[in-house]
Amino acid sequence: MTAITGHTTIWGILADPIHHVKTPQALNAMMHERGVDGVMIPLHVRASDLDTFVTGLRSMRNLKGFVVTVPHKTAIVDLCDEVSDHARAIGAVNTVRREADGRLVGEMLDGAGFVSGLRQGGIDPRGRSVYLSGAGGAANAIAFALAEAGVSRLTIANRTRAKSQDLQQRLAKHYPAVPVEIGTPDPTGHDIVVNATSLGLKDGDPLPLDVDRLSADQIVAEIIMQPEITALLAAAKKRGCRTHPGQPMLACQLELMAAFMEMHP
């Protein structure tokens, strides 16, 4: 790694917990290859401290931007000075650029990264029915991206039904041709099953859906990067399902994140 000096530009990644993040390793390697005098560092921030912390980042003149992950993607929207129409409709942000005057500009790249990752893996969501577990920040982005990709039907299953209904209503406004239903833990009858929750990050987490209802003709996809094989993917493999891990989603976002946060020499 290039030596860090007083000229080094800084980027960050905000999360709680922080141990599982893979973005710093990937973007630091990318910057090193491109000759960028910069470094991305992990920033462990609790939800209760987010407002105060982000206010402080505005004054950090050598900070160019930061990535936002669980559980801050929704809360960060109202802490930005400017948010894209796309991110505003989704209700979440995962990448923020700090302008020279301290203004924070937010964008959401999770959905585009997830769909690109599927396609790189030879899985085209167009015309397929999708079961989506979760209705948080990442799930919102993925739901919008799947609707834009032309899925035939989307079912949203979340512990808090009101969140599922809110997402359903926003999707209906922007993609009225895509049928959106509120689901249960049962993923039966869908071509692609997606876990867009944080369940699986920690040992002992409950499964995000009823794995006993999975069938071998289904594709089961994750957004969790670490562990690479979550309890859900392990259970899906036992049921004979094709599985798709979370890593491709990150890989496909890296270029988008680097461009948005202006990571260049």
C-alpha positions in Angstrom: 0.0 0.0 0.0 1.2 3.5 -0.8 2.4 5.5 2.2 -0.2 7.8 3.8 0.9 11.4 3.9 -0.6 14.8 4.5 -1.5 14.8 0.8 -3.6 11.6 1.0 -7.3 11.9 0.2 -9.6 10.0 2.5 -12.8 8.1 1.9 -14.8 6.2 4.5 -17.4 3.5 5.0 -20.0 3.8 7.7 -21.5 0.7 9.3 -22.6 -1.0 12.5 -21.2 -3.7 12.8 -18.1 -3.0 10.7 -16.1 -6.2 10.8 -17.8 -7.8 7.7 -17.2 -5.0 5.2 -15.3 -5.8 2.0 -15.5 -2.4 0.3 -12.3 -0.9 1.8 -10.1 -3.8 0.6 -11.6 -3.6 -2.9 -11.5 0.2 -3.4 -8.0 0.5 -1.8 -6.7 -2.1 -4.3 -8.4 -0.2 -7.1 -6.9 3.1 -6.1 -3.5 1.6 -5.7 -3.7 0.1 -9.3 -4.7 3.5 -10.6 -2.1 5.5 -8.8 -4.6 7.4 -6.6 -3.1 8.9 -3.5 -6.1 7.9 -1.3 -7.3 5.5 1.3 -10.7 4.2 2.4 -11.1 3.5 6.1 -13.8 1.7 8.1 -15.8 4.0 10.4 -17.8 2.2 13.1 -20.8 4.4 13.9 -23.9 3.6 15.9 -27.3 4.8 14.7 -27.6 7.0 17.8 -24.4 8.8 16.8 -25.0 9.1 13.1 -26.3 12.7 13.0 -23.4 14.1 15.1 -20.8 12.1 13.2 -22.0 13.1 9.7 -22.0 16.8 10.8 -18.4 16.4 11.7 -17.5 14.9 8.3 -18.6 18.1 6.6 -15.6 19.9 8.1 -13.1 17.2 7.2 -11.5 18.9 4.2 -9.4 15.9 3.0 -12.5 13.7 3.0 -13.9 13.1 -0.5 -16.8 10.8 0.2 -18.1 7.7 2.0 -20.0 4.5 1.5 -23.0 3.8 3.8 -24.1 0.4 4.7 -26.3 -1.4 7.4 -28.0 0.1 9.3 -27.6 3.7 8.1 -28.8 3.7 4.4 -32.2 5.0 5.2 -31.3 7.5 7.9 -28.5 9.1 5.8 -31.0 10.4 3.2 -32.1 13.3 5.5 -28.5 14.0 6.5 -27.5 14.8 2.9 -27.8 18.2 1.3 -28.7 16.7 -2.1 -30.0 13.3 -3.1 -30.7 12.0 -6.6 -34.4 11.5 -7.7 -33.6 7.8 -7.9 -32.4 7.6 -4.3 -35.2 9.8 -3.1 -37.8 7.4 -4.6 -36.1 4.4 -3.0 -35.7 6.2 0.3 -32.1 5.2 0.9 -28.5 6.2 0.0 -25.4 4.1 0.0 -22.8 6.4 -1.5 -22.1 10.0 -0.6 -19.7 12.5 -2.2 -18.4 15.4 -0.2 -18.1 18.6 -2.2 -15.3 21.1 -1.7 -17.7 23.4 0.3 -18.7 20.5 2.6 -22.0 19.8 1.0 -23.0 16.1 0.9 -24.5 14.6 -2.2 -26.1 11.1 -2.0 -26.8 8.3 -4.4 -28.1 4.7 -4.2 -26.1 2.1 -6.2 -27.2 -1.1 -4.4 -29.9 -2.0 -6.9 -27.9 -1.5 -10.0 -25.0 -3.5 -8.5 -27.3 -6.4 -7.5 -28.9 -6.7 -10.9 -25.6 -6.4 -12.7 -24.2 -9.1 -10.4 -27.1 -11.4 -11.3 -26.5 -10.8 -15.1 -22.8 -11.4 -14.7 -23.7 -14.7 -13.1 -25.8 -15.6 -16.1 -29.1 -14.9 -14.3 -31.4 -12.5 -16.2 -34.3 -11.3 -14.0 -36.4 -10.1 -16.9 -39.7 -12.0 -17.2 -39.1 -13.9 -13.9 -41.0 -13.8 -10.7 -39.0 -12.7 -7.7 -39.5 -13.2 -3.9 -37.7 -10.4 -2.0 -37.1 -10.8 1.8 -36.8 -7.4 3.4 -38.0 -3.9 2.9 -35.1 -1.8 4.3 -32.6 0.4 2.4 -31.0 -2.3 0.3 -34.2 -4.1 -0.3 -35.8 -0.9 -1.6 -33.0 -0.3 -4.0 -33.1 -3.9 -5.2 -36.9 -3.8 -5.6 -36.7 -0.7 -7.8 -33.9 -2.2 -9.9 -35.7 -5.5 -10.4 -38.8 -3.6 -11.5 -36.8 -1.6 -13.9 -35.2 -4.8 -15.2 -38.6 -6.1 -16.1 -39.5 -8.9 -13.7 -42.9 -10.4 -14.3 -43.9 -10.2 -10.6 -42.4 -9.2 -7.3 -43.4 -10.3 -3.8 -42.1 -8.4 -0.8 -41.9 -10.2 2.6 -40.9 -8.2 5.7 -41.5 -8.6 9.4 -43.0 -5.2 9.5 -45.9 -5.3 7.1 -46.3 -1.5 7.0 -42.8 -1.3 5.4 -43.7 -3.8 2.7 -46.9 -1.8 2.0 -45.0 1.4 1.8 -42.5 -0.1 -0.7 -45.4 -1.6 -2.7 -47.1 1.8 -3.0 -43.9 3.5 -4.2 -43.2 0.8 -6.8 -46.8 1.0 -8.1 -46.3 4.8 -8.6 -43.0 4.4 -10.6 -43.6 0.9 -12.2 -47.4 0.4 -12.5 -47.0 -2.4 -15.0 -45.2 -4.7 -12.5 -47.5 -6.6 -10.1 -46.3 -6.3 -6.5 -47.6 -8.4 -3.7 -47.1 -8.6 0.0 -45.7 -12.0 1.0 -45.2 -14.3 3.9 -42.1 -16.3 4.9 -43.1 -18.8 2.2 -41.1 -18.3 -1.1 -43.1 -20.9 -3.0 -44.0 -20.1 -6.6 -41.1 -17.8 -7.5 -38.2 -18.2 -9.9 -35.7 -16.1 -7.9 -35.6 -15.8 -4.1 -33.6 -12.9 -2.7 -32.5 -12.2 0.9 -32.1 -8.4 1.1 -32.0 -8.3 4.9 -29.0 -8.4 7.3 -30.1 -11.8 8.7 -27.1 -14.1 8.1 -24.4 -11.6 9.1 -24.1 -13.1 12.6 -23.9 -16.7 13.8 -27.3 -17.7 15.2 -29.3 -15.2 13.2 -32.8 -16.6 12.3 -33.3 -17.5 8.6 -35.0 -14.8 6.6 -37.5 -17.1 5.1 -38.9 -20.7 5.3 -36.2 -22.7 3.7 -38.3 -25.9 3.9 -40.5 -24.4 1.2 -37.6 -23.9 -1.3 -37.6 -26.2 -4.4 -34.7 -27.2 -6.6 -35.9 -25.2 -9.6 -35.4 -21.9 -7.7 -32.4 -19.5 -7.6 -31.5 -18.2 -4.2 -29.5 -15.0 -4.0 -27.9 -13.1 -1.1 -26.7 -9.6 -0.6 -24.5 -10.5 2.4 -20.8 -10.5 1.6 -19.4 -12.1 4.7 -19.8 -15.0 5.3 -19.7 -15.9 1.6 -21.9 -18.9 2.3 -24.7 -17.8 4.6 -27.0 -20.1 6.5 -29.6 -19.4 3.8 -27.3 -20.3 0.9 -26.2 -23.5 2.7 -29.8 -24.5 3.3 -30.7 -23.7 -0.3 -27.9 -25.8 -1.6 -29.1 -28.7 0.4 -32.5 -28.3 -1.3 -30.8 -28.4 -4.7 -31.2 -24.8 -5.5 -28.8 -22.8 -7.6 -27.3 -20.1 -5.4 -25.9 -16.6 -6.0 -23.7 -15.1 -3.3 -23.4 -11.4 -2.3 -19.9 -10.7 -3.6 -20.9 -10.0 -7.2 -23.2 -7.2 -6.1 -20.3 -5.4 -4.5 -17.9 -6.1 -7.4 -20.4 -4.5 -9.8 -20.8 -1.5 -7.6 -17.1 -0.7 -7.3 -16.8 1.2 -10.6 -20.0 3.1 -9.9 -18.9 4.1 -6.4 -15.4 5.1 -7.6 -16.8 7.3 -10.3 -19.4 8.9 -8.1 -16.9 9.7 -5.3 -14.4 10.9 -7.9 -11.6 8.4 -7.1 -9.1 9.5 -9.7 -5.4 10.5 -9.6 
